[in-house]
Amino acid sequence: MKTKNITSYLLTLLIIVVLCSCKQEGEYHPITDRIEAEGKNYHGNLTSDELLAGTELIKITEGDHTFLIPERKGQIKLFACIECHSKPVSQMNGLNEKKAHWDIKLNHANGETMNCTTCHNGNNMNNLNTITGKNVDFNLSFKVCAQCHSSQFEDWKGGAHGKKVAGWPPPRASMTCVNCHDPHKPNFETRWPSIYNTEKAKERKEDLEH
Protein backbone atom coordinates (compact mmCIF):
# COMPACT_ATOMS: atom_id res chain seq x y z
CA MET A 1 0.00 0.00 0.00
CA LYS A 2 2.85 2.31 0.88
CA THR A 3 4.59 1.54 -2.41
CA LYS A 4 1.37 2.30 -4.33
CA ASN A 5 1.09 5.71 -2.63
CA ILE A 6 4.68 6.56 -3.51
CA THR A 7 4.13 5.52 -7.13
CA SER A 8 0.98 7.65 -7.36
CA TYR A 9 2.83 10.60 -5.86
CA LEU A 10 5.71 10.27 -8.34
CA LEU A 11 3.32 10.01 -11.30
CA THR A 12 1.44 13.10 -10.15
CA LEU A 13 4.71 14.99 -9.74
CA LEU A 14 5.85 13.91 -13.21
CA ILE A 15 2.58 15.12 -14.79
CA ILE A 16 2.94 18.50 -13.05
CA VAL A 17 6.54 18.89 -14.26
CA VAL A 18 5.56 17.98 -17.84
CA LEU A 19 2.63 20.40 -17.85
CA CYS A 20 4.74 23.22 -16.42
CA SER A 21 7.61 22.63 -18.81
CA CYS A 22 5.51 22.49 -21.98
CA LYS A 23 5.25 25.68 -23.97
CA GLN A 24 1.89 27.28 -23.35
CA GLU A 25 0.53 30.40 -25.00
CA GLY A 26 2.73 33.35 -24.02
CA GLU A 27 5.38 31.06 -22.49
CA TYR A 28 8.76 29.89 -23.80
CA HIS A 29 10.69 26.66 -23.75
CA PRO A 30 13.64 26.35 -23.43
CA ILE A 31 14.57 29.31 -21.24
CA THR A 32 16.85 30.73 -23.97
CA ASP A 33 13.74 31.37 -26.11
CA ARG A 34 12.28 33.50 -23.36
CA ILE A 35 15.55 35.43 -22.88
CA GLU A 36 15.77 36.11 -26.61
CA ALA A 37 12.12 37.15 -26.90
CA GLU A 38 12.10 39.46 -23.89
CA GLY A 39 15.55 40.85 -24.71
CA LYS A 40 14.36 42.30 -28.02
CA ASN A 41 12.65 45.19 -26.24
CA TYR A 42 15.01 45.34 -23.27
CA HIS A 43 16.04 48.95 -23.87
CA GLY A 44 12.52 50.02 -24.77
CA ASN A 45 12.65 53.67 -25.76
CA LEU A 46 15.92 54.38 -23.95
CA THR A 47 18.51 56.17 -26.08
CA SER A 48 21.81 58.01 -25.64
CA ASP A 49 21.01 60.52 -28.39
CA GLU A 50 20.28 63.36 -25.97
CA LEU A 51 23.51 62.75 -24.03
CA LEU A 52 25.53 62.67 -27.25
CA ALA A 53 24.08 65.92 -28.60
CA GLY A 54 26.84 68.44 -29.35
CA THR A 55 29.60 65.81 -29.31
CA GLU A 56 31.68 65.47 -32.48
CA LEU A 57 31.55 61.78 -33.36
CA ILE A 58 32.42 59.63 -36.36
CA LYS A 59 31.15 56.15 -37.22
CA ILE A 60 33.62 53.28 -37.58
CA THR A 61 33.28 49.59 -38.37
CA GLU A 62 35.76 47.10 -36.97
CA GLY A 63 35.00 43.47 -37.74
CA ASP A 64 31.39 42.77 -36.77
CA HIS A 65 31.12 45.94 -34.67
CA THR A 66 29.90 49.34 -35.83
CA PHE A 67 29.87 52.21 -33.34
CA LEU A 68 30.77 55.87 -32.79
CA ILE A 69 34.03 57.35 -31.50
CA PRO A 70 35.11 60.95 -30.72
CA GLU A 71 36.49 62.96 -33.63
CA ARG A 72 40.11 64.05 -32.93
CA LYS A 73 41.42 66.06 -35.85
CA GLY A 74 39.02 68.91 -35.15
CA GLN A 75 40.69 69.38 -31.75
CA ILE A 76 43.88 70.57 -33.47
CA LYS A 77 42.58 74.13 -33.68
CA LEU A 78 45.68 76.35 -33.88
CA PHE A 79 47.89 74.92 -36.59
CA ALA A 80 47.90 71.93 -38.89
CA CYS A 81 50.94 69.77 -38.13
CA ILE A 82 52.52 70.39 -41.55
CA GLU A 83 52.59 74.16 -40.95
CA CYS A 84 55.58 73.58 -38.68
CA HIS A 85 56.66 70.15 -39.88
CA SER A 86 57.41 71.35 -43.39
CA LYS A 87 60.34 68.95 -43.66
CA PRO A 88 60.64 65.28 -42.79
CA VAL A 89 61.50 64.70 -39.12
CA SER A 90 64.87 63.24 -40.12
CA GLN A 91 65.83 66.65 -41.54
CA MET A 92 64.62 68.59 -38.50
CA ASN A 93 66.69 66.84 -35.85
CA GLY A 94 69.59 69.25 -36.23
CA LEU A 95 67.59 72.46 -35.88
CA ASN A 96 68.53 74.60 -32.88
CA GLU A 97 65.28 76.47 -32.26
CA LYS A 98 63.16 75.39 -29.33
CA LYS A 99 60.80 72.58 -30.28
CA ALA A 100 57.07 72.90 -29.72
CA HIS A 101 57.00 69.43 -28.16
CA TRP A 102 60.22 69.78 -26.17
CA ASP A 103 58.48 68.81 -22.91
CA ILE A 104 57.18 65.44 -24.15
CA LYS A 105 59.09 62.46 -22.80
CA LEU A 106 58.37 59.11 -24.42
CA ASN A 107 57.80 56.56 -21.68
CA HIS A 108 55.96 53.90 -23.63
CA ALA A 109 58.63 51.36 -24.53
CA ASN A 110 62.37 50.91 -24.56
CA GLY A 111 64.10 53.75 -26.44
CA GLU A 112 65.70 51.26 -28.80
CA THR A 113 62.24 49.90 -29.65
CA MET A 114 60.19 53.06 -30.03
CA ASN A 115 60.75 56.70 -30.94
CA CYS A 116 58.57 59.52 -32.34
CA THR A 117 58.52 58.12 -35.86
CA THR A 118 57.30 54.72 -34.64
CA CYS A 119 53.80 56.20 -34.54
CA HIS A 120 54.12 59.58 -36.27
CA ASN A 121 54.62 59.74 -40.01
CA GLY A 122 57.95 61.50 -40.29
CA ASN A 123 57.24 62.64 -43.84
CA ASN A 124 53.67 63.82 -43.28
CA MET A 125 52.95 64.74 -39.68
CA ASN A 126 49.24 65.16 -40.46
CA ASN A 127 49.08 61.36 -40.35
CA LEU A 128 50.19 58.57 -38.07
CA ASN A 129 51.78 55.42 -39.40
CA THR A 130 52.04 51.73 -38.65
CA ILE A 131 55.28 49.85 -38.12
CA THR A 132 55.03 48.77 -41.76
CA GLY A 133 54.77 52.39 -42.92
CA LYS A 134 51.05 52.47 -43.71
CA ASN A 135 49.34 55.87 -43.27
CA VAL A 136 46.77 56.07 -40.46
CA ASP A 137 44.32 58.96 -40.04
CA PHE A 138 44.53 60.74 -36.67
CA ASN A 139 40.88 59.89 -36.04
CA LEU A 140 41.76 56.20 -36.34
CA SER A 141 44.73 56.22 -33.97
CA PHE A 142 43.42 53.04 -32.31
CA LYS A 143 44.75 51.15 -35.34
CA VAL A 144 48.28 52.10 -34.31
CA CYS A 145 47.68 50.95 -30.72
CA ALA A 146 46.13 47.68 -31.89
CA GLN A 147 49.40 46.57 -33.49
CA CYS A 148 50.85 45.70 -30.08
CA HIS A 149 47.81 45.72 -27.79
CA SER A 150 45.74 43.19 -29.74
CA SER A 151 43.87 41.60 -26.81
CA GLN A 152 42.80 45.01 -25.44
CA PHE A 153 41.75 45.97 -28.96
CA GLU A 154 39.48 42.93 -29.28
CA ASP A 155 37.91 43.70 -25.90
CA TRP A 156 37.46 47.37 -26.87
CA LYS A 157 35.70 46.48 -30.12
CA GLY A 158 33.20 44.37 -28.20
CA GLY A 159 32.69 47.00 -25.51
CA ALA A 160 34.44 45.20 -22.63
CA HIS A 161 37.44 47.57 -22.45
CA GLY A 162 37.26 51.35 -22.16
CA LYS A 163 34.57 53.89 -21.33
CA LYS A 164 31.41 55.02 -23.02
CA VAL A 165 31.04 58.60 -24.26
CA ALA A 166 27.53 58.68 -22.79
CA GLY A 167 25.40 55.77 -21.57
CA TRP A 168 24.81 52.11 -22.43
CA PRO A 169 21.60 52.54 -24.49
CA PRO A 170 22.14 52.83 -28.24
CA PRO A 171 23.65 54.36 -30.23
CA ARG A 172 26.92 53.02 -28.83
CA ALA A 173 29.66 55.65 -28.57
CA SER A 174 33.00 54.63 -27.05
CA MET A 175 36.13 56.48 -26.04
CA THR A 176 39.25 55.48 -27.96
CA CYS A 177 42.62 54.48 -26.52
CA VAL A 178 43.99 58.05 -26.50
CA ASN A 179 40.90 59.45 -24.80
CA CYS A 180 41.95 57.60 -21.65
CA HIS A 181 45.67 56.90 -22.14
CA ASP A 182 48.40 59.39 -22.95
CA PRO A 183 50.08 57.65 -25.92
CA HIS A 184 53.49 58.97 -24.83
CA LYS A 185 53.01 57.71 -21.28
CA PRO A 186 50.08 55.25 -21.25
CA ASN A 187 50.33 53.97 -17.67
CA PHE A 188 47.99 55.63 -15.20
CA GLU A 189 49.78 57.54 -12.46
CA THR A 190 49.55 56.22 -8.90
CA ARG A 191 47.30 58.50 -6.90
CA TRP A 192 45.51 58.78 -3.60
CA PRO A 193 41.86 57.70 -3.35
CA SER A 194 39.36 60.44 -4.13
CA ILE A 195 38.18 60.31 -0.49
CA TYR A 196 41.25 61.05 1.61
CA ASN A 197 41.61 58.68 4.57
CA THR A 198 43.03 60.81 7.39
CA GLU A 199 43.59 57.82 9.66
CA LYS A 200 45.71 56.06 7.04
CA ALA A 201 47.66 59.26 6.41
CA LYS A 202 48.33 59.57 10.14
CA GLU A 203 49.53 55.96 10.31
CA ARG A 204 51.88 56.46 7.34
CA LYS A 205 53.29 59.62 8.89
CA GLU A 206 53.94 57.80 12.18
CA ASP A 207 55.61 54.91 10.31
CA LEU A 208 57.93 57.34 8.54
CA GLU A 209 58.88 59.02 11.80
CA HIS A 210 59.90 55.75 13.45
BABA-245865 format. One record per residue (C-alpha): x, y, z. Coordinates in steps of 0.05 Angstrom, whole numbers. Each point is the difference from the previous one (the first is absolute). Layout:
BABA-245865
X,Y,Z
...
//
This chain:
BABA-245865
0,0,0
57,46,18
35,-15,-66
-65,15,-39
-5,68,34
72,17,-17
-11,-21,-73
-63,43,-4
37,59,30
57,-7,-50
-48,-5,-59
-37,62,23
65,38,8
23,-22,-69
-65,24,-32
7,68,35
72,8,-24
-20,-18,-72
-58,48,0
42,56,29
57,-11,-48
-42,-3,-64
-5,64,-39
-67,32,12
-27,62,-33
44,59,20
53,-46,30
67,-23,-26
39,-65,1
59,-6,6
18,59,44
46,29,-54
-62,12,-43
-29,43,55
65,39,9
4,13,-74
-73,21,-6
0,46,60
69,28,-16
-24,29,-66
-34,58,35
47,3,60
21,72,-12
-71,21,-18
3,73,-20
65,15,36
52,35,-43
66,37,9
-16,50,-55
-14,57,49
64,-12,38
41,-2,-64
-29,65,-27
55,51,-15
55,-53,1
42,-7,-64
-3,-73,-17
17,-43,-60
-25,-70,-17
49,-57,-8
-6,-74,-15
49,-50,28
-15,-73,-16
-72,-14,20
-6,64,42
-24,68,-24
-1,57,50
18,73,11
66,30,26
21,72,16
28,40,-59
72,22,14
26,40,-58
-48,57,14
34,10,68
64,23,-34
-26,72,-5
62,44,-4
44,-29,-54
0,-59,-46
61,-44,15
31,13,-68
2,75,12
60,-11,45
21,-69,-24
15,24,-70
59,-48,-5
6,-73,17
17,-12,74
67,-29,-20
20,68,-29
-25,39,61
42,-35,53
58,48,-8
-40,64,7
19,43,60
-65,37,13
-43,-21,58
-47,-56,-19
-75,6,12
-1,-69,31
64,7,40
-34,-20,65
-26,-67,-25
38,-60,27
-15,-67,-32
-11,-51,54
-37,-53,-39
54,-51,-18
74,-9,0
35,57,-38
32,-50,-47
-69,-27,-17
-41,63,-8
11,73,-18
-44,56,-28
-1,-28,-70
-24,-68,24
-70,30,2
6,68,-34
10,3,-75
67,35,-6
-14,23,-71
-72,23,11
-14,19,72
-74,8,-15
-3,-76,2
22,-56,46
32,-63,-27
5,-73,15
65,-38,11
-5,-22,-73
-6,73,-23
-74,1,-16
-34,68,9
-52,4,56
-49,58,8
5,36,68
-73,-17,12
17,-74,-6
60,0,48
-27,-63,33
27,-38,-61
71,19,21
-12,-23,72
-31,-65,-24
65,-23,-32
29,-17,68
-61,0,46
-41,-50,-39
-38,-32,59
-21,68,27
-21,19,-70
-45,-60,-7
-32,15,68
-9,73,-19
-35,-17,-65
-50,-43,38
-10,53,54
35,-36,57
60,47,4
-4,76,6
-54,51,16
-63,22,-33
-7,72,-25
-70,2,29
-43,-59,25
-12,-73,-18
-64,9,-41
11,6,-75
30,30,-40
65,-27,28
55,53,6
67,-20,30
63,37,20
62,-20,-38
67,-20,29
28,71,0
-62,28,34
21,-37,63
74,-14,-10
55,50,-16
34,-35,-59
68,26,21
-10,-25,71
-58,-49,1
5,-26,72
-47,34,49
36,38,55
-5,-27,71
-45,46,40
-36,6,66
-73,-22,5
-50,55,-16
-23,-3,73
61,15,42
7,-47,59
29,42,57
11,-60,45
42,-35,-52
39,64,-13
14,6,75
24,-72,3
47,10,-59
28,63,31
13,-36,66
33,-58,-38
47,49,-35
19,33,65
20,-65,33
//
